[in-house]
Amino acid sequence: MNSQPVASIEISGDPNKLSDSLSTIRSYVMTASQAASLDKQAANRLRLAIDEVATNIINYGYGRAGLQGIVKLSTLIDTDKLILTLEDTAVAFNPHQHQLPTNFDAPPDERPIGGLGVFLAMKNVDAWDYEYLNNSNINRFTMKRPSGASSQ
């Protein structure tokens, strides 16, 4: 395995700084995607997934719970995949155990609130793993790299 880490960053988990935090996250994801030679569509899908999960971490995991903390982003570029990890110490939340929407034909006011962002994030990445380890939520998002892409 020829893997290459990309510099990690930490951003504020303060909901009052959400706009700045998301801007930093988006830039980081696009830089990592470019380093992994992802095409523009794959990079945008990854950015949307990370954006959704980071927003939930900051607004709900930290903000609604009255907690303070950071969100750490790290990247690993392997010969065939890009793995971007979000790590936080907010309230434990396994998105894979969350009730996802199933009836998209129902009018919006008849659908349960919540879950659509997690559903879309799951659909936008090739793999999404979650674990709770050492009092931290760890979300790993994997995107396949194009054939013939080289690690920089």
Secondary structure, 3 states (H helix, E strand, C coil): CCCEEEEEEEEECCHHHHHHHHHHHHHHHHHHHHHCCCCHHHHHHHHHHHHHHHHHHHHHHHHHCCCCCEEEEEEEECCCEEEEEEEECCCCCCHHHCCCCCCCCCCHHHCCCCCHHHHHHHHHCCEEEEEEECCEEEEEEEEECCCCCCCC
